[in-house]
Amino acid sequence: MTYQDPRGPHRDPDPRTARYESGYNPDSRAYSQQGAPYEEPYRDQYPAEPYGGGDAYRAAGGYAEQPRPARAPRRGPDVNPVTFAGGVVMTGVVTGLAAWLVAWIISAFVEKVNESGKLGVWNPVAASEIWFGVVGFLCALAAGALWYVLQLITPAPNQFYRWIVGLLLVAAVLIPILTYQQTSVGIETAILHFVIGLPPLTIIPAMGIKSLQRPAG
């Protein structure tokens, strides 16, 4: 039979006298036996994000970037003014040069015909070559202004422009032939009118479309 010293290291702790011994920690014993009874109930009762979480707040618009106010629509066509003006001026230059060149060719041809005398006497056009060149330049400028105005007031500006300029061109060609007393002068004038009206009819709409500014993206 052996005797066990109650103060030895392998003795069973007595709950009645353990609190008086050194190194006694009642909390560790209580939590080890009960498994932290206050941990889980409080964790379930109070969630980590009581207000629905950051995602819900952002979804409500708290963190989301506020949309910028829409810009007021710009009145008139969205045309690059520098490109459009430059295109109209260059169209005028082309028209004026073409009219001047054709008028000079017609004058030289009439002079040769009159010198030969085989086809009778042809009268040249009433105005000089420079006059037709200036008229061609001014007509191109007027055509550019017409195209821009139609962009402001019509739903189909290009179609209206082609119809207006086309009808004016037909009238400018037919009127001299039908009304001039001298047929040769009427034909010469009709040719010059056709040369003056052709560049504004074809170049101005294409140049205007190229001058439209498209949105990025």
Kinemage of the C-alpha trace (Angstrom):
@kinemage 1
@onewidth
@group {chain A} dominant
@subgroup {mainchain}
@vectorlist {calphas} color= white
{ca met a 1} P 0.000 0.000 0.000
{ca thr a 2} L 1.402 3.345 -1.053
{ca tyr a 3} L 0.849 6.718 0.415
{ca gln a 4} L 0.208 9.706 -1.871
{ca asp a 5} L 1.283 13.091 -0.662
{ca pro a 6} L -1.627 15.551 -1.054
{ca arg a 7} L 0.891 18.298 -1.913
{ca gly a 8} L 2.619 16.262 -4.640
{ca pro a 9} L 2.558 17.264 -8.328
{ca his a 10} L 0.372 14.299 -9.382
{ca arg a 11} L -2.418 14.817 -6.937
{ca asp a 12} L -6.003 15.345 -8.074
{ca pro a 13} L -7.064 18.947 -7.649
{ca asp a 14} L -9.679 19.519 -5.038
{ca pro a 15} L -12.161 22.186 -6.200
{ca arg a 16} L -12.666 23.293 -2.629
{ca thr a 17} L -8.979 24.063 -2.009
{ca ala a 18} L -7.694 24.724 -5.566
{ca arg a 19} L -8.481 28.442 -5.431
{ca tyr a 20} L -5.980 28.854 -2.580
{ca glu a 21} L -3.124 27.318 -4.512
{ca ser a 22} L -0.603 29.253 -6.643
{ca gly a 23} L -1.237 29.436 -10.441
{ca tyr a 24} L -4.962 29.041 -10.069
{ca asn a 25} L -6.962 30.545 -13.006
{ca pro a 26} L -10.725 30.059 -12.669
{ca asp a 27} L -11.464 31.514 -16.146
{ca ser a 28} L -9.404 28.966 -18.036
{ca arg a 29} L -11.119 26.133 -16.260
{ca ala a 30} L -14.578 27.570 -16.818
{ca tyr a 31} L -14.027 28.244 -20.554
{ca ser a 32} L -12.402 24.893 -21.115
{ca gln a 33} L -15.397 23.140 -19.627
{ca gln a 34} L -18.184 25.274 -21.095
{ca gly a 35} L -16.651 25.971 -24.527
{ca ala a 36} L -17.050 29.804 -24.467
{ca pro a 37} L -20.820 29.925 -24.027
{ca tyr a 38} L -21.004 33.643 -24.826
{ca glu a 39} L -19.110 33.528 -28.089
{ca glu a 40} L -21.568 31.991 -30.574
{ca pro a 41} L -24.830 33.663 -29.375
{ca tyr a 42} L -23.341 37.130 -29.702
{ca arg a 43} L -21.796 36.316 -33.015
{ca asp a 44} L -25.150 35.268 -34.468
{ca gln a 45} L -27.059 38.124 -32.897
{ca tyr a 46} L -24.791 40.916 -34.194
{ca pro a 47} L -23.520 40.336 -37.736
{ca ala a 48} L -20.194 41.721 -38.895
{ca glu a 49} L -21.896 44.260 -41.151
{ca pro a 50} L -25.123 45.342 -39.422
{ca tyr a 51} L -26.174 47.733 -42.223
{ca gly a 52} L -26.261 45.249 -45.023
{ca gly a 53} L -22.565 45.361 -45.885
{ca gly a 54} L -20.515 47.559 -48.178
{ca asp a 55} L -21.949 45.930 -51.295
{ca ala a 56} L -25.510 46.833 -50.356
{ca tyr a 57} L -24.487 50.393 -49.596
{ca arg a 58} L -22.679 50.724 -52.890
{ca ala a 59} L -25.668 49.218 -54.686
{ca ala a 60} L -27.848 51.892 -53.101
{ca gly a 61} L -25.595 54.548 -54.632
{ca gly a 62} L -23.461 55.415 -51.611
{ca tyr a 63} L -20.082 54.587 -53.147
{ca ala a 64} L -21.136 54.576 -56.811
{ca glu a 65} L -19.914 57.425 -58.981
{ca gln a 66} L -22.728 59.816 -59.635
{ca pro a 67} L -23.508 60.200 -63.371
{ca arg a 68} L -22.565 63.484 -64.909
{ca pro a 69} L -25.420 65.669 -66.088
{ca ala a 70} L -26.157 65.337 -69.770
{ca arg a 71} L -24.818 68.122 -71.920
{ca ala a 72} L -27.315 70.349 -73.621
{ca pro a 73} L -27.756 69.399 -77.272
{ca arg a 74} L -25.884 71.635 -79.622
{ca arg a 75} L -27.938 73.647 -82.047
{ca gly a 76} L -27.186 73.157 -85.696
{ca pro a 77} L -25.046 70.546 -87.417
{ca asp a 78} L -22.007 69.305 -85.556
{ca val a 79} L -19.597 70.545 -88.214
{ca asn a 80} L -15.956 71.384 -87.775
{ca pro a 81} L -16.029 75.063 -88.791
{ca val a 82} L -12.392 75.234 -89.886
{ca thr a 83} L -12.615 72.123 -92.056
{ca phe a 84} L -15.957 73.144 -93.538
{ca ala a 85} L -14.879 76.701 -94.345
{ca gly a 86} L -11.639 75.481 -95.872
{ca gly a 87} L -13.519 72.958 -97.992
{ca val a 88} L -15.958 75.585 -99.257
{ca val a 89} L -13.160 77.986 -100.158
{ca met a 90} L -11.232 75.279 -101.997
{ca thr a 91} L -14.398 74.284 -103.848
{ca gly a 92} L -14.712 77.906 -104.923
{ca val a 93} L -11.105 77.915 -106.115
{ca val a 94} L -11.665 74.738 -108.140
{ca thr a 95} L -14.878 76.101 -109.631
{ca gly a 96} L -13.344 79.451 -110.499
{ca leu a 97} L -10.294 77.872 -112.133
{ca ala a 98} L -12.459 75.457 -114.114
{ca ala a 99} L -14.736 78.258 -115.329
{ca trp a 100} L -11.791 80.459 -116.273
{ca leu a 101} L -10.085 77.618 -118.136
{ca val a 102} L -13.187 76.585 -120.070
{ca ala a 103} L -13.967 80.208 -120.950
{ca trp a 104} L -10.445 80.658 -122.277
{ca ile a 105} L -10.688 77.449 -124.330
{ca ile a 106} L -14.014 78.568 -125.805
{ca ser a 107} L -12.632 81.985 -126.695
{ca ala a 108} L -9.597 80.441 -128.367
{ca phe a 109} L -11.761 77.994 -130.293
{ca val a 110} L -14.141 80.714 -131.509
{ca glu a 111} L -11.193 82.798 -132.622
{ca lys a 112} L -9.785 79.902 -134.632
{ca val a 113} L -13.188 79.215 -136.206
{ca asn a 114} L -13.579 82.865 -137.237
{ca glu a 115} L -10.072 82.957 -138.688
{ca ser a 116} L -10.719 79.906 -140.834
{ca gly a 117} L -14.129 81.103 -142.029
{ca lys a 118} L -15.268 77.557 -142.807
{ca leu a 119} L -17.964 77.448 -140.120
{ca gly a 120} L -19.109 81.016 -140.430
{ca val a 121} L -18.643 83.744 -137.863
{ca trp a 122} L -19.081 82.806 -134.220
{ca asn a 123} L -19.545 85.444 -131.605
{ca pro a 124} L -17.649 84.884 -128.373
{ca val a 125} L -19.306 84.992 -124.993
{ca ala a 126} L -20.199 88.446 -123.784
{ca ala a 127} L -18.065 88.337 -120.614
{ca ser a 128} L -14.361 87.721 -120.179
{ca glu a 129} L -12.687 84.632 -118.770
{ca ile a 130} L -11.892 86.335 -115.458
{ca trp a 131} L -15.529 87.273 -114.971
{ca phe a 132} L -16.626 83.659 -115.292
{ca gly a 133} L -13.884 82.610 -112.863
{ca val a 134} L -15.120 85.083 -110.233
{ca val a 135} L -18.729 83.994 -110.770
{ca gly a 136} L -17.721 80.358 -110.302
{ca phe a 137} L -15.953 81.165 -107.029
{ca leu a 138} L -18.955 83.081 -105.656
{ca cys a 139} L -21.377 80.339 -106.707
{ca ala a 140} L -19.371 77.773 -104.746
{ca leu a 141} L -19.476 79.969 -101.629
{ca ala a 142} L -23.237 80.371 -102.004
{ca ala a 143} L -23.617 76.611 -102.406
{ca gly a 144} L -21.704 76.020 -99.163
{ca ala a 145} L -23.941 78.450 -97.303
{ca leu a 146} L -27.018 76.761 -98.764
{ca trp a 147} L -25.830 73.331 -97.624
{ca tyr a 148} L -25.265 74.610 -94.072
{ca val a 149} L -28.684 76.293 -93.888
{ca leu a 150} L -30.387 73.120 -95.096
{ca gln a 151} L -28.635 71.226 -92.317
{ca leu a 152} L -30.370 73.522 -89.848
{ca ile a 153} L -33.918 73.556 -91.177
{ca thr a 154} L -34.530 70.308 -93.077
{ca pro a 155} L -34.653 66.638 -92.030
{ca ala a 156} L -32.895 65.414 -95.210
{ca pro a 157} L -30.494 68.238 -96.100
{ca asn a 158} L -28.344 66.402 -98.637
{ca gln a 159} L -31.326 65.306 -100.700
{ca phe a 160} L -32.823 68.796 -100.723
{ca tyr a 161} L -29.457 70.295 -101.616
{ca arg a 162} L -28.977 68.012 -104.610
{ca trp a 163} L -32.478 68.727 -105.867
{ca ile a 164} L -32.146 72.496 -105.523
{ca val a 165} L -28.703 72.761 -107.076
{ca gly a 166} L -29.555 70.189 -109.758
{ca leu a 167} L -32.663 72.081 -110.848
{ca leu a 168} L -30.775 75.379 -110.884
{ca leu a 169} L -28.061 73.786 -112.979
{ca val a 170} L -30.568 72.450 -115.515
{ca ala a 171} L -32.178 75.878 -115.771
{ca ala a 172} L -28.796 77.572 -116.175
{ca val a 173} L -27.963 75.243 -119.039
{ca leu a 174} L -31.296 75.367 -120.895
{ca ile a 175} L -32.148 79.053 -120.579
{ca pro a 176} L -29.220 80.378 -122.690
{ca ile a 177} L -29.820 77.811 -125.415
{ca leu a 178} L -33.545 78.574 -125.630
{ca thr a 179} L -33.517 82.345 -125.185
{ca tyr a 180} L -30.334 83.683 -126.834
{ca gln a 181} L -30.799 84.883 -130.389
{ca gln a 182} L -27.372 83.686 -131.437
{ca thr a 183} L -27.189 79.944 -131.013
{ca ser a 184} L -23.397 79.845 -130.771
{ca val a 185} L -23.378 82.281 -127.856
{ca gly a 186} L -26.154 80.321 -126.145
{ca ile a 187} L -24.217 77.050 -126.430
{ca glu a 188} L -21.025 78.631 -125.155
{ca thr a 189} L -22.819 80.159 -122.182
{ca ala a 190} L -24.607 76.896 -121.403
{ca ile a 191} L -21.283 75.036 -121.332
{ca leu a 192} L -19.816 77.584 -118.933
{ca his a 193} L -22.869 77.414 -116.666
{ca phe a 194} L -22.596 73.629 -116.557
{ca val a 195} L -18.907 73.822 -115.621
{ca ile a 196} L -19.673 76.355 -112.874
{ca gly a 197} L -22.538 74.315 -111.382
{ca leu a 198} L -20.967 70.861 -111.495
{ca pro a 199} L -18.360 71.249 -108.657
{ca pro a 200} L -20.841 72.682 -106.112
{ca leu a 201} L -23.299 69.895 -106.945
{ca thr a 202} L -20.775 67.103 -106.359
{ca ile a 203} L -18.031 68.443 -104.059
{ca ile a 204} L -19.999 70.447 -101.464
{ca pro a 205} L -22.136 67.525 -100.099
{ca ala a 206} L -19.169 65.146 -99.934
{ca met a 207} L -17.006 67.772 -98.248
{ca gly a 208} L -19.777 68.667 -95.788
{ca ile a 209} L -20.223 65.041 -94.733
{ca lys a 210} L -16.481 64.723 -94.167
{ca ser a 211} L -16.575 67.845 -91.994
{ca leu a 212} L -19.158 66.400 -89.595
{ca gln a 213} L -17.686 65.682 -86.172
{ca arg a 214} L -18.505 62.226 -84.888
{ca pro a 215} L -18.581 61.373 -81.170
{ca ala a 216} L -15.677 59.593 -79.654
{ca gly a 217} L -15.977 56.078 -78.824
